[in-house]
Amino acid sequence: MQHLKIQAASWAVLSVILLGAPAMAEDSADKRTVAELQTAAQSGEITATRALGILYYEGKTVPADYPKAFAFFKTGADKGDARSQYYLGLMYSNGEGVTEDDKTAFAWALKAAQQGDSKGQNLLSYFYRYGEGVEKDEPKGLEWLRKAADQGLADAQEVLGYLYLVGESGLAKDEKAAFIWYKKAADGGDESARRQVAFMLLTGKGATKDTKAGLDSLKEAAREKSTGVTSLGLVYLNGIGVPADYGKALTYLTQAANEGDAYGQYKLGAMYENAMGVKQNRVEAMRWYLLAAAQEDDDAIAALDFIGKQMSGGDKTKARALAKAFKPVPHAAPAT
């Protein structure tokens, strides 16, 4: 799946201001302990059953266990719980804890959507727009997407902003409409949408250019997370609304990379490989590509294949040793 798989959004699409297709946010699990939830679930409480499914699906307070999560969601779904039905649709689509089956995924997403579940509507929209489990029908997909967005689901609002920004799924490219939907998602707390709003303010795409507001937003994000530090690095690396400054880019991306941000590691590797504000150093470049690739960054995986053909066996060994010895440092607010 492109838009709805629960994983970090891609950074690689420069044509949409360094932000790729949106990702689906996760639910917050019930605050009760696992033991309390299990007792409640055994008594037939659907919210507890769903909460246990979410815990095992996300693997945050208990080890991730897709088969267990699937079993809990199936129990809830069979009893008519719309959010459990949504999760079954997602798991069937991704082949998580069950054999991948797009038609069954569609059927469960439809049940959830018809009950008014915003995430089910968002998932159903994807199936219609890309023809997974059902005949492709972009108008119907957009109809369900708008239902979810109108309910305030930030994920759907961000997807709608993305579709307007690139002119996809039957929508004409409309940067002003894109900004409006990204802003709604950002106001709803979506991190990647907030980043996109900042980029659009910096470039004046879909909004009046406001360099200060854009930079202030990214600086705030950088104080909160490593991904925000990477964002600042990209702004100066690519000259997004400000003059390109490889020195600042190197500072920010080095911090983000040392904190373990995968895309920051990839872009830092690219700076070393291409001598951007720093002397060319393929060993350092490969080191950072290896670390980013270990986090499944597709750009880093491709870069590794290319750079590996230009390096000696000895240099590759050095790069691997450096990557093996790497330990991420805790996040700190950068000096901006």
BALOBA-1460 file (C-alpha; in Angstrom, 3 decimals):
// residues 336
<rec num="1" residu="m" x="0.000" y="0.000" z="0.000"/>
<rec num="2" residu="q" x="1.233" y="3.499" z="-0.749"/>
<rec num="3" residu="h" x="-0.687" y="5.868" z="1.487"/>
<rec num="4" residu="l" x="-2.095" y="3.870" z="4.360"/>
<rec num="5" residu="k" x="0.545" y="1.503" z="5.616"/>
<rec num="6" residu="i" x="1.491" y="2.389" z="9.194"/>
<rec num="7" residu="q" x="5.058" y="3.515" z="8.760"/>
<rec num="8" residu="a" x="6.944" y="6.769" z="8.393"/>
<rec num="9" residu="a" x="6.177" y="8.862" z="5.315"/>
<rec num="10" residu="s" x="8.753" y="8.969" z="2.576"/>
<rec num="11" residu="w" x="10.870" y="12.082" z="2.208"/>
<rec num="12" residu="a" x="11.990" y="11.370" z="-1.319"/>
<rec num="13" residu="v" x="9.541" y="13.243" z="-3.574"/>
<rec num="14" residu="l" x="11.238" y="16.570" z="-4.307"/>
<rec num="15" residu="s" x="8.402" y="17.539" z="-6.654"/>
<rec num="16" residu="v" x="6.128" y="17.762" z="-3.621"/>
<rec num="17" residu="i" x="8.569" y="19.740" z="-1.527"/>
<rec num="18" residu="l" x="10.503" y="16.779" z="-0.145"/>
<rec num="19" residu="l" x="7.440" y="15.143" z="1.322"/>
<rec num="20" residu="g" x="6.135" y="11.847" z="0.061"/>
<rec num="21" residu="a" x="2.717" y="10.265" z="0.356"/>
<rec num="22" residu="p" x="1.102" y="10.578" z="3.768"/>
<rec num="23" residu="a" x="1.143" y="7.790" z="6.324"/>
<rec num="24" residu="m" x="-1.645" y="6.493" z="8.495"/>
<rec num="25" residu="a" x="-1.379" y="7.533" z="12.134"/>
<rec num="26" residu="e" x="-1.840" y="5.018" z="14.913"/>
<rec num="27" residu="d" x="-4.627" y="4.817" z="17.480"/>
<rec num="28" residu="s" x="-3.999" y="5.506" z="21.135"/>
<rec num="29" residu="a" x="-4.457" y="2.386" z="23.209"/>
<rec num="30" residu="d" x="-6.606" y="2.116" z="26.337"/>
<rec num="31" residu="k" x="-4.804" y="3.341" z="29.485"/>
<rec num="32" residu="r" x="-5.676" y="0.246" z="31.536"/>
<rec num="33" residu="t" x="-3.047" y="-2.407" z="32.248"/>
<rec num="34" residu="v" x="-2.893" y="-5.527" z="30.112"/>
<rec num="35" residu="a" x="-4.253" y="-7.595" z="33.005"/>
<rec num="36" residu="e" x="-7.181" y="-5.226" z="33.490"/>
<rec num="37" residu="l" x="-7.934" y="-5.270" z="29.774"/>
<rec num="38" residu="q" x="-7.800" y="-9.051" z="29.650"/>
<rec num="39" residu="t" x="-10.279" y="-9.318" z="32.524"/>
<rec num="40" residu="a" x="-12.626" y="-6.852" z="30.850"/>
<rec num="41" residu="a" x="-12.283" y="-8.573" z="27.469"/>
<rec num="42" residu="q" x="-13.123" y="-11.948" z="28.997"/>
<rec num="43" residu="s" x="-16.317" y="-10.422" z="30.336"/>
<rec num="44" residu="g" x="-17.245" y="-9.386" z="26.797"/>
<rec num="45" residu="e" x="-16.236" y="-5.701" z="26.822"/>
<rec num="46" residu="i" x="-15.578" y="-4.803" z="23.170"/>
<rec num="47" residu="t" x="-13.521" y="-1.683" z="23.924"/>
<rec num="48" residu="a" x="-11.133" y="-3.792" z="25.999"/>
<rec num="49" residu="t" x="-10.906" y="-6.411" z="23.255"/>
<rec num="50" residu="r" x="-10.083" y="-3.717" z="20.704"/>
<rec num="51" residu="a" x="-7.561" y="-2.093" z="23.051"/>
<rec num="52" residu="l" x="-5.713" y="-5.406" z="23.445"/>
<rec num="53" residu="g" x="-5.622" y="-5.731" z="19.677"/>
<rec num="54" residu="i" x="-4.085" y="-2.278" z="19.395"/>
<rec num="55" residu="l" x="-1.477" y="-3.047" z="22.060"/>
<rec num="56" residu="y" x="-0.323" y="-6.188" z="20.270"/>
<rec num="57" residu="y" x="-0.528" y="-4.495" z="16.868"/>
<rec num="58" residu="e" x="1.603" y="-1.516" z="17.860"/>
<rec num="59" residu="g" x="3.953" y="-3.451" z="20.153"/>
<rec num="60" residu="k" x="4.628" y="-0.485" z="22.411"/>
<rec num="61" residu="t" x="3.889" y="-1.768" z="25.915"/>
<rec num="62" residu="v" x="3.899" y="-5.454" z="24.963"/>
<rec num="63" residu="p" x="5.881" y="-7.292" z="22.272"/>
<rec num="64" residu="a" x="4.257" y="-6.887" z="18.867"/>
<rec num="65" residu="d" x="2.249" y="-9.979" z="17.989"/>
<rec num="66" residu="y" x="0.174" y="-9.744" z="14.818"/>
<rec num="67" residu="p" x="-1.616" y="-13.105" z="15.243"/>
<rec num="68" residu="k" x="-2.783" y="-12.078" z="18.732"/>
<rec num="69" residu="a" x="-3.796" y="-8.647" z="17.491"/>
<rec num="70" residu="f" x="-5.711" y="-10.214" z="14.621"/>
<rec num="71" residu="a" x="-7.581" y="-12.545" z="16.970"/>
<rec num="72" residu="f" x="-8.676" y="-9.679" z="19.218"/>
<rec num="73" residu="f" x="-9.746" y="-7.522" z="16.278"/>
<rec num="74" residu="k" x="-11.658" y="-10.444" z="14.745"/>
<rec num="75" residu="t" x="-13.592" y="-10.912" z="17.969"/>
<rec num="76" residu="g" x="-14.532" y="-7.242" z="18.030"/>
<rec num="77" residu="a" x="-15.269" y="-7.085" z="14.315"/>
<rec num="78" residu="d" x="-17.593" y="-10.082" z="14.443"/>
<rec num="79" residu="k" x="-19.547" y="-8.270" z="17.163"/>
<rec num="80" residu="g" x="-19.908" y="-5.196" z="14.970"/>
<rec num="81" residu="d" x="-17.143" y="-2.941" z="16.339"/>
<rec num="82" residu="a" x="-16.308" y="-0.587" z="13.464"/>
<rec num="83" residu="r" x="-12.745" y="0.245" z="14.507"/>
<rec num="84" residu="s" x="-11.925" y="-3.451" z="14.887"/>
<rec num="85" residu="q" x="-13.321" y="-3.967" z="11.386"/>
<rec num="86" residu="y" x="-11.012" y="-1.235" z="10.112"/>
<rec num="87" residu="y" x="-8.004" y="-2.949" z="11.664"/>
<rec num="88" residu="l" x="-8.965" y="-6.270" z="10.097"/>
<rec num="89" residu="g" x="-9.113" y="-4.554" z="6.722"/>
<rec num="90" residu="l" x="-5.670" y="-3.068" z="7.300"/>
<rec num="91" residu="m" x="-4.162" y="-6.365" z="8.420"/>
<rec num="92" residu="y" x="-5.620" y="-8.322" z="5.515"/>
<rec num="93" residu="s" x="-4.296" y="-5.678" z="3.124"/>
<rec num="94" residu="n" x="-0.786" y="-5.747" z="4.576"/>
<rec num="95" residu="g" x="-0.674" y="-9.481" z="5.269"/>
<rec num="96" residu="e" x="-0.087" y="-8.896" z="8.978"/>
<rec num="97" residu="g" x="-0.970" y="-11.910" z="11.112"/>
<rec num="98" residu="v" x="-2.987" y="-13.323" z="8.238"/>
<rec num="99" residu="t" x="-2.498" y="-14.184" z="4.569"/>
<rec num="100" residu="e" x="-2.763" y="-11.053" z="2.442"/>
<rec num="101" residu="d" x="-6.227" y="-10.884" z="0.857"/>
<rec num="102" residu="d" x="-7.282" y="-7.614" z="-0.778"/>
<rec num="103" residu="k" x="-10.894" y="-8.662" z="-1.346"/>
<rec num="104" residu="t" x="-11.391" y="-9.574" z="2.302"/>
<rec num="105" residu="a" x="-9.579" y="-6.381" z="3.299"/>
<rec num="106" residu="f" x="-12.020" y="-4.379" z="1.190"/>
<rec num="107" residu="a" x="-15.018" y="-6.164" z="2.699"/>
<rec num="108" residu="w" x="-13.982" y="-5.316" z="6.255"/>
<rec num="109" residu="a" x="-13.089" y="-1.723" z="5.380"/>
<rec num="110" residu="l" x="-16.517" y="-1.320" z="3.773"/>
<rec num="111" residu="k" x="-18.235" y="-2.557" z="6.955"/>
<rec num="112" residu="a" x="-16.279" y="-0.070" z="9.061"/>
<rec num="113" residu="a" x="-16.850" y="2.812" z="6.636"/>
<rec num="114" residu="q" x="-20.577" y="2.206" z="6.400"/>
<rec num="115" residu="q" x="-20.789" y="2.512" z="10.168"/>
<rec num="116" residu="g" x="-19.172" y="5.942" z="9.929"/>
<rec num="117" residu="d" x="-15.679" y="4.995" z="11.120"/>
<rec num="118" residu="s" x="-13.362" y="7.667" z="9.722"/>
<rec num="119" residu="k" x="-10.339" y="5.378" z="9.476"/>
<rec num="120" residu="g" x="-12.434" y="2.756" z="7.749"/>
<rec num="121" residu="q" x="-13.579" y="5.414" z="5.282"/>
<rec num="122" residu="n" x="-9.996" y="6.470" z="4.678"/>
<rec num="123" residu="l" x="-8.907" y="2.884" z="4.067"/>
<rec num="124" residu="l" x="-11.879" y="2.221" z="1.803"/>
<rec num="125" residu="s" x="-10.968" y="5.341" z="-0.161"/>
<rec num="126" residu="y" x="-7.535" y="3.914" z="-0.823"/>
<rec num="127" residu="f" x="-8.954" y="0.626" z="-2.082"/>
<rec num="128" residu="y" x="-11.257" y="2.394" z="-4.526"/>
<rec num="129" residu="r" x="-8.620" y="4.855" z="-5.727"/>
<rec num="130" residu="y" x="-6.026" y="2.174" z="-6.421"/>
<rec num="131" residu="g" x="-8.291" y="-0.728" z="-7.316"/>
<rec num="132" residu="e" x="-7.206" y="-3.054" z="-4.510"/>
<rec num="133" residu="g" x="-9.800" y="-5.677" z="-3.691"/>
<rec num="134" residu="v" x="-12.369" y="-3.866" z="-5.839"/>
<rec num="135" residu="e" x="-12.634" y="-2.367" z="-9.302"/>
<rec num="136" residu="k" x="-10.828" y="0.974" z="-9.433"/>
<rec num="137" residu="d" x="-13.228" y="3.885" z="-8.956"/>
<rec num="138" residu="e" x="-11.459" y="7.186" z="-8.217"/>
<rec num="139" residu="p" x="-14.631" y="9.302" z="-7.837"/>
<rec num="140" residu="k" x="-15.984" y="6.874" z="-5.246"/>
<rec num="141" residu="g" x="-12.594" y="6.819" z="-3.549"/>
<rec num="142" residu="l" x="-12.557" y="10.596" z="-3.295"/>
<rec num="143" residu="e" x="-16.105" y="10.559" z="-1.938"/>
<rec num="144" residu="w" x="-15.063" y="8.305" z="0.955"/>
<rec num="145" residu="l" x="-11.865" y="10.277" z="1.492"/>
<rec num="146" residu="r" x="-13.840" y="13.504" z="1.883"/>
<rec num="147" residu="k" x="-16.188" y="11.816" z="4.346"/>
<rec num="148" residu="a" x="-13.208" y="10.920" z="6.521"/>
<rec num="149" residu="a" x="-11.603" y="14.344" z="6.101"/>
<rec num="150" residu="d" x="-14.848" y="16.126" z="6.946"/>
<rec num="151" residu="q" x="-14.980" y="14.133" z="10.178"/>
<rec num="152" residu="g" x="-11.648" y="15.690" z="11.109"/>
<rec num="153" residu="l" x="-9.391" y="12.694" z="10.487"/>
<rec num="154" residu="a" x="-5.971" y="14.272" z="10.018"/>
<rec num="155" residu="d" x="-4.733" y="11.299" z="7.976"/>
<rec num="156" residu="a" x="-7.487" y="11.821" z="5.407"/>
<rec num="157" residu="q" x="-6.995" y="15.577" z="5.390"/>
<rec num="158" residu="e" x="-3.304" y="15.104" z="4.697"/>
<rec num="159" residu="v" x="-3.982" y="12.620" z="1.894"/>
<rec num="160" residu="l" x="-6.451" y="15.064" z="0.360"/>
<rec num="161" residu="g" x="-3.841" y="17.814" z="0.578"/>
<rec num="162" residu="y" x="-1.311" y="15.531" z="-1.108"/>
<rec num="163" residu="l" x="-3.715" y="14.652" z="-3.916"/>
<rec num="164" residu="y" x="-4.425" y="18.329" z="-4.593"/>
<rec num="165" residu="l" x="-0.713" y="19.149" z="-4.439"/>
<rec num="166" residu="v" x="0.295" y="16.603" z="-7.075"/>
<rec num="167" residu="g" x="-2.971" y="16.444" z="-9.037"/>
<rec num="168" residu="e" x="-3.720" y="12.760" z="-8.515"/>
<rec num="169" residu="s" x="-6.743" y="10.430" z="-8.326"/>
<rec num="170" residu="g" x="-8.827" y="12.581" z="-10.648"/>
<rec num="171" residu="l" x="-8.202" y="15.867" z="-8.851"/>
<rec num="172" residu="a" x="-6.787" y="18.823" z="-10.752"/>
<rec num="173" residu="k" x="-3.603" y="20.201" z="-9.222"/>
<rec num="174" residu="d" x="-4.603" y="22.984" z="-6.823"/>
<rec num="175" residu="e" x="-1.919" y="24.239" z="-4.457"/>
<rec num="176" residu="k" x="-4.287" y="26.545" z="-2.563"/>
<rec num="177" residu="a" x="-6.661" y="23.679" z="-1.830"/>
<rec num="178" residu="a" x="-3.671" y="21.533" z="-0.891"/>
<rec num="179" residu="f" x="-2.523" y="24.121" z="1.630"/>
<rec num="180" residu="i" x="-5.982" y="24.357" z="3.179"/>
<rec num="181" residu="w" x="-6.187" y="20.600" z="3.765"/>
<rec num="182" residu="y" x="-2.599" y="20.301" z="4.966"/>
<rec num="183" residu="k" x="-3.280" y="23.139" z="7.404"/>
<rec num="184" residu="k" x="-6.373" y="21.339" z="8.746"/>
<rec num="185" residu="a" x="-4.291" y="18.194" z="9.276"/>
<rec num="186" residu="a" x="-1.490" y="20.182" z="10.907"/>
<rec num="187" residu="d" x="-3.943" y="21.897" z="13.232"/>
<rec num="188" residu="g" x="-5.166" y="18.436" z="14.166"/>
<rec num="189" residu="g" x="-1.684" y="17.525" z="15.337"/>
<rec num="190" residu="d" x="-0.289" y="15.702" z="12.305"/>
<rec num="191" residu="e" x="3.497" y="16.085" z="12.319"/>
<rec num="192" residu="s" x="4.207" y="15.529" z="8.633"/>
<rec num="193" residu="a" x="1.371" y="17.875" z="7.642"/>
<rec num="194" residu="r" x="2.829" y="20.582" z="9.865"/>
<rec num="195" residu="r" x="6.159" y="20.091" z="8.128"/>
<rec num="196" residu="q" x="4.492" y="20.355" z="4.724"/>
<rec num="197" residu="v" x="2.693" y="23.568" z="5.743"/>
<rec num="198" residu="a" x="6.056" y="25.022" z="6.761"/>
<rec num="199" residu="f" x="7.618" y="24.095" z="3.414"/>
<rec num="200" residu="m" x="4.692" y="25.657" z="1.564"/>
<rec num="201" residu="l" x="5.008" y="28.865" z="3.575"/>
<rec num="202" residu="l" x="8.716" y="28.958" z="2.783"/>
<rec num="203" residu="t" x="8.155" y="28.564" z="-0.946"/>
<rec num="204" residu="g" x="4.854" y="30.398" z="-1.305"/>
<rec num="205" residu="k" x="3.182" y="27.317" z="-2.804"/>
<rec num="206" residu="g" x="-0.538" y="27.578" z="-2.165"/>
<rec num="207" residu="a" x="-0.072" y="30.307" z="0.425"/>
<rec num="208" residu="t" x="1.452" y="33.748" z="0.824"/>
<rec num="209" residu="k" x="5.180" y="33.274" z="1.286"/>
<rec num="210" residu="d" x="6.166" y="33.751" z="4.918"/>
<rec num="211" residu="t" x="9.771" y="32.743" z="5.527"/>
<rec num="212" residu="k" x="9.699" y="33.576" z="9.233"/>
<rec num="213" residu="a" x="6.535" y="31.588" z="9.932"/>
<rec num="214" residu="g" x="7.853" y="28.613" z="7.974"/>
<rec num="215" residu="l" x="11.220" y="28.597" z="9.726"/>
<rec num="216" residu="d" x="9.669" y="29.168" z="13.141"/>
<rec num="217" residu="s" x="7.425" y="26.136" z="12.632"/>
<rec num="218" residu="l" x="10.351" y="23.935" z="11.607"/>
<rec num="219" residu="k" x="12.455" y="25.171" z="14.512"/>
<rec num="220" residu="e" x="9.662" y="24.254" z="16.896"/>
<rec num="221" residu="a" x="9.493" y="20.799" z="15.323"/>
<rec num="222" residu="a" x="13.281" y="20.502" z="15.610"/>
<rec num="223" residu="r" x="13.065" y="21.165" z="19.345"/>
<rec num="224" residu="e" x="10.611" y="18.293" z="19.642"/>
<rec num="225" residu="k" x="11.992" y="15.540" z="17.390"/>
<rec num="226" residu="s" x="14.937" y="14.468" z="15.269"/>
<rec num="227" residu="t" x="12.749" y="14.513" z="12.165"/>
<rec num="228" residu="g" x="12.353" y="18.256" z="12.714"/>
<rec num="229" residu="v" x="16.126" y="18.660" z="12.752"/>
<rec num="230" residu="t" x="16.272" y="16.801" z="9.448"/>
<rec num="231" residu="s" x="13.644" y="19.172" z="8.059"/>
<rec num="232" residu="l" x="15.811" y="22.177" z="8.871"/>
<rec num="233" residu="g" x="18.776" y="20.472" z="7.260"/>
<rec num="234" residu="l" x="16.799" y="19.879" z="4.074"/>
<rec num="235" residu="v" x="15.681" y="23.508" z="3.957"/>
<rec num="236" residu="y" x="19.282" y="24.719" z="3.858"/>
<rec num="237" residu="l" x="20.575" y="21.840" z="1.739"/>
<rec num="238" residu="n" x="18.045" y="22.511" z="-1.013"/>
<rec num="239" residu="g" x="17.521" y="26.238" z="-0.538"/>
<rec num="240" residu="i" x="13.802" y="25.893" z="0.225"/>
<rec num="241" residu="g" x="12.660" y="29.484" z="0.608"/>
<rec num="242" residu="v" x="16.100" y="30.525" z="1.895"/>
<rec num="243" residu="p" x="19.567" y="30.643" z="0.296"/>
<rec num="244" residu="a" x="21.212" y="27.227" z="0.232"/>
<rec num="245" residu="d" x="23.772" y="26.880" z="3.020"/>
<rec num="246" residu="y" x="25.725" y="23.632" z="3.072"/>
<rec num="247" residu="g" x="27.345" y="24.530" z="6.380"/>
<rec num="248" residu="k" x="24.021" y="24.794" z="8.186"/>
<rec num="249" residu="a" x="22.694" y="21.749" z="6.347"/>
<rec num="250" residu="l" x="25.710" y="19.716" z="7.471"/>
<rec num="251" residu="t" x="25.252" y="20.812" z="11.089"/>
<rec num="252" residu="y" x="21.564" y="19.912" z="11.216"/>
<rec num="253" residu="l" x="21.838" y="16.661" z="9.272"/>
<rec num="254" residu="t" x="24.809" y="15.517" z="11.353"/>
<rec num="255" residu="q" x="22.771" y="16.036" z="14.516"/>
<rec num="256" residu="a" x="19.729" y="14.254" z="13.089"/>
<rec num="257" residu="a" x="21.876" y="11.382" z="11.820"/>
<rec num="258" residu="n" x="23.607" y="10.979" z="15.183"/>
<rec num="259" residu="e" x="20.189" y="10.879" z="16.835"/>
<rec num="260" residu="g" x="19.220" y="8.012" z="14.538"/>
<rec num="261" residu="d" x="16.858" y="9.656" z="12.045"/>
<rec num="262" residu="a" x="16.974" y="7.480" z="8.930"/>
<rec num="263" residu="y" x="16.406" y="10.164" z="6.327"/>
<rec num="264" residu="g" x="18.862" y="12.469" z="8.058"/>
<rec num="265" residu="q" x="21.421" y="9.658" z="7.839"/>
<rec num="266" residu="y" x="20.733" y="9.144" z="4.155"/>
<rec num="267" residu="k" x="21.049" y="12.844" z="3.296"/>
<rec num="268" residu="l" x="24.222" y="13.185" z="5.373"/>
<rec num="269" residu="g" x="25.654" y="10.257" z="3.450"/>
<rec num="270" residu="a" x="24.750" y="12.008" z="0.207"/>
<rec num="271" residu="m" x="26.582" y="15.139" z="1.332"/>
<rec num="272" residu="y" x="29.735" y="13.113" z="1.978"/>
<rec num="273" residu="e" x="29.416" y="11.178" z="-1.261"/>
<rec num="274" residu="n" x="28.884" y="14.277" z="-3.392"/>
<rec num="275" residu="a" x="31.246" y="16.646" z="-1.547"/>
<rec num="276" residu="m" x="28.462" y="19.062" z="-0.620"/>
<rec num="277" residu="g" x="30.022" y="21.476" z="1.861"/>
<rec num="278" residu="v" x="32.442" y="18.791" z="2.991"/>
<rec num="279" residu="k" x="35.371" y="16.886" z="1.482"/>
<rec num="280" residu="q" x="34.260" y="13.772" z="-0.375"/>
<rec num="281" residu="n" x="34.446" y="10.734" z="1.890"/>
<rec num="282" residu="r" x="32.893" y="7.554" z="0.552"/>
<rec num="283" residu="v" x="33.601" y="5.628" z="3.756"/>
<rec num="284" residu="e" x="31.525" y="8.130" z="5.756"/>
<rec num="285" residu="a" x="28.897" y="8.160" z="3.039"/>
<rec num="286" residu="m" x="28.571" y="4.384" z="3.086"/>
<rec num="287" residu="r" x="28.499" y="4.366" z="6.882"/>
<rec num="288" residu="w" x="25.425" y="6.594" z="6.942"/>
<rec num="289" residu="y" x="23.787" y="4.801" z="4.025"/>
<rec num="290" residu="l" x="24.187" y="1.498" z="5.870"/>
<rec num="291" residu="l" x="22.536" y="2.894" z="8.988"/>
<rec num="292" residu="a" x="19.648" y="4.408" z="7.029"/>
<rec num="293" residu="a" x="19.212" y="1.248" z="4.954"/>
<rec num="294" residu="a" x="18.991" y="-0.792" z="8.167"/>
<rec num="295" residu="q" x="15.880" y="1.288" z="8.914"/>
<rec num="296" residu="e" x="14.483" y="0.392" z="5.469"/>
<rec num="297" residu="d" x="15.078" y="3.786" z="3.857"/>
<rec num="298" residu="d" x="14.626" y="3.042" z="0.140"/>
<rec num="299" residu="d" x="16.856" y="5.896" z="-1.020"/>
<rec num="300" residu="a" x="19.712" y="4.678" z="1.147"/>
<rec num="301" residu="i" x="19.289" y="1.115" z="-0.109"/>
<rec num="302" residu="a" x="19.611" y="2.333" z="-3.707"/>
<rec num="303" residu="a" x="22.569" y="4.573" z="-2.823"/>
<rec num="304" residu="l" x="24.389" y="1.650" z="-1.203"/>
<rec num="305" residu="d" x="24.218" y="-0.380" z="-4.383"/>
<rec num="306" residu="f" x="25.674" y="2.498" z="-6.417"/>
<rec num="307" residu="i" x="28.443" y="3.579" z="-4.054"/>
<rec num="308" residu="g" x="29.515" y="0.019" z="-3.335"/>
<rec num="309" residu="k" x="30.631" y="-0.380" z="-6.958"/>
<rec num="310" residu="q" x="33.061" y="2.534" z="-6.548"/>
<rec num="311" residu="m" x="34.761" y="1.463" z="-3.316"/>
<rec num="312" residu="s" x="37.568" y="-0.925" z="-2.462"/>
<rec num="313" residu="g" x="36.978" y="-3.909" z="-0.239"/>
<rec num="314" residu="g" x="39.040" y="-2.295" z="2.503"/>
<rec num="315" residu="d" x="36.976" y="0.895" z="2.485"/>
<rec num="316" residu="k" x="33.745" y="-1.097" z="2.594"/>
<rec num="317" residu="t" x="35.037" y="-2.959" z="5.651"/>
<rec num="318" residu="k" x="35.835" y="0.365" z="7.361"/>
<rec num="319" residu="a" x="32.368" y="1.705" z="6.607"/>
<rec num="320" residu="r" x="30.690" y="-1.422" z="7.963"/>
<rec num="321" residu="a" x="32.761" y="-1.248" z="11.153"/>
<rec num="322" residu="l" x="31.772" y="2.383" z="11.690"/>
<rec num="323" residu="a" x="28.118" y="1.541" z="11.147"/>
<rec num="324" residu="k" x="28.299" y="-1.426" z="13.519"/>
<rec num="325" residu="a" x="29.820" y="0.742" z="16.258"/>
<rec num="326" residu="f" x="27.151" y="3.451" z="15.912"/>
<rec num="327" residu="k" x="25.022" y="4.256" z="18.954"/>
<rec num="328" residu="p" x="22.345" y="6.957" z="18.635"/>
<rec num="329" residu="v" x="22.473" y="9.885" z="21.019"/>
<rec num="330" residu="p" x="19.380" y="11.306" z="22.747"/>
<rec num="331" residu="h" x="17.522" y="14.084" z="20.974"/>
<rec num="332" residu="a" x="18.400" y="17.648" z="21.954"/>
<rec num="333" residu="a" x="17.050" y="20.952" z="20.731"/>
<rec num="334" residu="p" x="19.496" y="22.306" z="18.142"/>
<rec num="335" residu="a" x="21.056" y="25.745" z="18.394"/>
<rec num="336" residu="t" x="18.961" y="27.470" z="15.718"/>
